[in-house]
Amino acid sequence: MTITALLFDADGQDAQLDWTGTLPPLKPHQLLWLDLEAEPAESEQAVLAVLPLDPTDQAALHRHTPGPRLLYRTDHTQLSVNTPPGQSAQAPVRILAAKNLVVTLHAEPAPFLKALHHQLRGDTQLGQLDAAAFLAVLLNYHLESYYALLSPLEDSIDRLDEHILRDPARNHLADLVRLRQRVSVLRRALGAHRMVYAGLASPEFTVFQGDQPETLLTRLFQQYQHAYEAISHTREMVLGSFDLYMTSTGQHTNEIMRVLTVVTVLLGLLGVLAGILGTNFQAGIFKSGEHGFRLMLGGMFLLLVSILSLARWRRWL
């Protein structure tokens, strides 16, 4: 179990505290962020027991839910978000926001929380923020973690477009399906958070009773919509690559048909000439008997192998 306690003080020096098992007394212009990474989840109980929650709310915070959720209470707000899908499965991050206190709990590493930890090195002015504003900062990093996955996807799409134009004969369909699946998974993952971000953006929403509505949370829903639209745009890019692939494949097929048409016409003309003139000549090969028959079969076999090899080399087969 790893516990990181960061105290932000607007009137003093920010500090990382050694966790002693109890919450320190907090002044009005102080904010405590308690980040708990615990596996198995049972080890959370010791920390949850010292939070200003009744047993029912402790159980709700401890409970793992399959998807994002938002739970409002009189003196605090609980929510759960999922890390974006990457090399591993999505990891849920449970968040508690109360007066002067923000708690994050997760069983697996959460990259967006690590990014926020890295950004908060040194003295900050976060002590001037309340829990609602800090929650908005934290969730902004959550959205940025989804944005971060779009750039590699767009680079992969651009490279695939170049390969399609450079080598239209190659079968790129498997790469297109793979990219579309990655974008669809990312789109569904972010789409599942709509109710959470929409609930936080409500004009009447407050983190705890007596608090003031936070404008940063309202803007956060706009950022969520922009992130979702960016993923949808990436999906359109994949569909555009598919159209490019189909166009390139159609053009390549037309080129093959032109070649086959020319070859068919030439062979047809040769066949006509052979049919007209073939009976007017006495060629010695027609008197070669069994030896000539074997030569004819060998020539037919070599012609068949040559045509198949050419078709394979040109990727017609």
Steps between C-alpha positions, in 0.01 A plus 500: 500500500634842398366818660601847383381797705551846351410808701447823304520813712415842356656674800807280534710235330352203320626172641480125458394350831592168652177308544452422870157341476304814595392811315691814601299805612432719198479880495260692270766567234643150498413208275603138558526254213520140615588255222468133589613216276403176670478139384316308629217741571459375857808700599301818434288450808756647740509824301126517439438466872667836573311693232208720613242256363227293656515119449255510209707756309821311583348185351391693189851637450654158558264331254640432155255579221535381140467848350520873576259638760419819688364494854406821680475522878435793731859544616693350210487363145615159381573411141677232303679532166693251290847543359506489119542160333861437409725198515316379811138501610335817624565571866226668708600800711265590785501861616371665815470879516408669828583828671880551482544132409534296181563125512580277201497121527609252235625142497730550199725787390309789343720686247300824515550517879873443453505785249327726751746396773789590270348838418452587867868477593610808684291770663159573344202723564256210519431581862294790370273252324218317666426131453269569203766693309764237573254232385467691172880506462520127570225414250661725241804272518264205462371645172853581385590132544239419233633774275849353535388177331370682192837618369646146454173391340505789253866428418409135431216610272729737307762225455232259381376754245854531366534121475165475320609757241849352464395134481132466403540130418565410863211393721464781757158394625632334819685822596185705442291267715759518778505880497122522495477269800749712696309819426164338580625372835636845589176668390283266706727539803476879499130493411428306819608809701240734350261483797785569745625811320149621422402465866805694617422778250149557635461867611355385832773245573720553804757259641356536849213690656582868554762507225469724195452359147838465329529654153799276421274196527257660254780558252617146555194362323589710195848346506339158523290574193807620310686181592208286385477695174875456446464122537202505263713695251770233528234240426406696188868494401495119517187492284674735258795260486258219421354705212853567378578129516185410305578764237859381471387138477248590230767685302738205532225264384435721197871486411490121519191489281670720239796264487275196477294667227809570288630145552161352415475703179852402393440132571168521317667649192769234509232234528317642198818510294588146604154383410513662157857415403579194707348250251688648205849401619658162543712548815732223604387515863165357401682188379723455810265248657527419872811716548319807370204426726727497805659827389155654471405391853829636637446832325147527638629428852777760472252757369265428792780534757622824338154656506442402864845631599434829324161533670657423837781750445253772400282404798201416288461182704 
